[in-house]
């Protein structure tokens, strides 16, 4: 197997683990299960709090996961 693909697979698995961890770390006890899945929040504070920073990080990591999965799919088909 290609060492570049192996490295990308490892990064992909790491991203998945971090996405799961951050999703479970979100404070959604009062907002219900729907808020945990969709990322919705009823907080309207002006300052960026810890939960908003977690949500931004989670969104960035999810986009990175999708982009990396696309790169892996392309490399698997053409390498």
Secondary structure by P-SEA (a helix, b strand, c coil): ccaaaaaaaaaaaaaaaaaaaaaaacccccccaaaaaacccccccccccaaaaaaaaaaaaaaaaaaaaaaaaaaaacc
